Amino acid sequence: MTTLLRKMGLAKEKVSLATISEQVELPRKGGPDDLPPSEFEHDTGRERWDNKVDFVFAMIGLAVGLGNVWRFPYLCFKNGGGAFLIPYGISLITAGIPIFLLEVSIGQMLQTGGITVWGIFPLIKGVGYAAFSVSFVLCTYYIIIISWSLYYLFASFTSELPWGDCQGDWTDQYCNDPDVQEGAPEGYFYSKNGSLYPLDDGESPAQQYWDNKVLGISSGIDELGGMRWELVGCLALAWVLCYLCIWRGVKQTGKIVWFTALTPYVILTILLIRGLTLEGAGQGIEYYMKPQWERLKEPTVWIDAATQIFFSYSVGIGSLISLGSYNKYRNNSMIDTMVVGVVNAGTSIYSGFVTFSILGYMAHRQQKSVEDVVEQGPGLTFIAYPTALYTMPGATFFAIIFFSMLLMLGMNTQFAVVEGLATSLMDAFPQYKLRENRAVFLLSICLSSFGIGLFLVTEGGMYFFQLFDSYGASGFCLLWIAGWECAAVAYGYGFKKFYRDVTEMLGFSPGIYFPICWVFVSPLVSFGIFLFSLIDYKPATYGDDYVYPLWGNILGWCLAILSMHWLPSYALYLLLTTPGTLKERWDVLKQPTVFPKPPADEMLTVSGASSSENGSSLADFKPPTYNLATEGQDSEGFQSKDEDDTAHIVDENGGKEAYANPAFEEDDAKTSL
């Protein structure tokens, strides 16, 4: 293994410093006595997770969300049952876990948020703003699902669930109540006024409750309609809960996620036990897991698998980077990644058994095939599940715990997304003292997102919600961002340098597999699926029959471009505004402006031949950065002076090239904490 690592240039070489004429003080075990700790430590004032478990639960809460319950089981059924686990597993180990580790590790190593972290290669720093844009879109519309869950949770506190029959004033003549169809001719149903209608025209009570009572849905996106005031109240309550849980910082959030991350597993287990005792459960599970190997030949199966991985693991939105930045520098982020990866995949599969045991029961009761009752997204969560819950013994109890589970799953993700969003801005713009005014700053984020979210709780809001989901935080955006993240690390900063930094941070080598993924496999998967998704693009629809007008799809693409444009536009902005020739601009824009921040007792300190002679001292020392131009130097790894008057050194343990470039002193002051 060592030989292979050396061939790739990843093994650490011992470098003699005997030839260096200037003094180099290597890592020491204690800070200098003549300086107070605040002047010596890199990360003074930055909040930390109380312990490793808090961080792991926060990551599980971010990764394990509503998509595990309402999206994965449907995709598994749609794309070959058990056979779908093959492309899903391949996508997980080639893209999901490597990019997850990359994001968590780079945030932990540089101790900064999801925007400033990409100062490792400033020319592609736009990837941070792109992730921020997706994150803002996501936190604005994702909480709408939480408000729907709150609505159903409150409606469940009754002796008889309201969506089970056609007696409510929200129903019309097309409401098909299964309990009053005795004697109806084949192919027809009795409406609540006793008239006969074709079965194809009928809608279940749960469908009409969702469309007419909860959403009050209009005829199309061009009919915005009025506010759904019950949903406005639920949306306001959801934002209040979110704010109260995160406003004091990650120490508070880390304790809350112990409850919100673990409780859904208890509820899932209760629902699974109940589901397995229902008639038809076996039929549903058979449909879920029965392999259809021939489906693996279809490209859409692989696209769905990769897209689900990117959605489920929350890569490309900056939250993993920001939450990782609150770790201690020496935290073992590799084991964290493995734990979250296994838990997330296991939860998806586990929840599939819960979902399809209940769908099998529905199919048995309605005397239909399972494939005729399968839905995904809101249709599964707020129509199929409520229908099944209504017919169960103890319906009220199971409805309460089910919608409580949805609430906690949604809140877990919302906490992490908003925290990541806030951290990115606080670190990117320290001059505005956002961190010192965290409570007010978070309140402004919540209020602005709430204001935009009001459009999504109107009578036409569901059509806008679908555009946000299909375009604003879609697979297009996540795949685009993740691919460029890999490119920035592997080809901008340099994968050898990044590998050495991660090895030093962890205290051990992460092996050869992850560098290969970062350099070749993960970018290929990300950009490849991105291109396939564009080729296979289909305009957005709602339900089975509503097709968006042209301007609706244009609006959707505007939401996608809102994030995707940052990479080329920000790079162009930097090239146009940086002084010098094109080559000089390139030389400047490839130099990192953020640096690894090891603990204070491991800092690399540099002084001249004699500090008394040149007047320098440790108090004047600036943290080292890394110069890509020094890749491929002589075997000693040392270069005394470049033509641009930038000094370089290499330390014995890390093999890092450091330089002091005056061009970045002003930028360093802005981005340092």
Buried (B, 14 or more C-beta within 10 A) or exposed (E): EEEEBEEBBBBBEEBEBEEBEEEBBEBEEEBBEEBEEEEBBBBEEBBBBEEBEBBBBBBBBBBBBBBBBBBBBBBBBBBBBBBBBBBBBBBBBBBBBBBBBBBBBBBBBBBBBBBBBBBBBBBBBBBBBBBBBBBBBBBBBBBBBBBBBBBBBBBBEEEEBBBBBBEBEBBEEBBBBBEBEEEBEEEBBBBBEEEEBEEEEBBBBBBBBBBBBBBBBBEBBEEBBEBBEBBBBBBBBBBEBBBEBBBEBBEBBBEBBBEBBEBBBEBBEBBBEBBBEBEBBBBBBEBBBEBBEEBBEEEEBBBBBBBBBBBBBBBBBBBBBBBBBBBBBBBBBBEBBBEBBEBBBEBBBBBBBBBBBBBBBBBBBBEEEBEEBBBBBBBBBBBBBBBBBBBBEEBBBBBBBBBBBBBBBBBBBBBBBBBBBBBBBBBBBBEEEBBEEBEEBBBEBBEEBBEBBBBBBBBBBBBBBBBBBBBBBBBBBBBBBBBBBBBBBBBBBBBBBBBBBBBBBBEEBBBBEBBBBBBBBBBBBBBBBBEBBEEEEEEBEBEEEBEBEEEBBEBBBEBBBBBBBBBEBBBEEBEEEBEEEEEEBEBBBBBBBBBBBBBBEBBBBBBEEEEEEEEBEBEEBBBBBBBBBBEEEEEBBBBEEBEBEBBBBBBBEBBBBBBBBEBBEEBBEEBBB
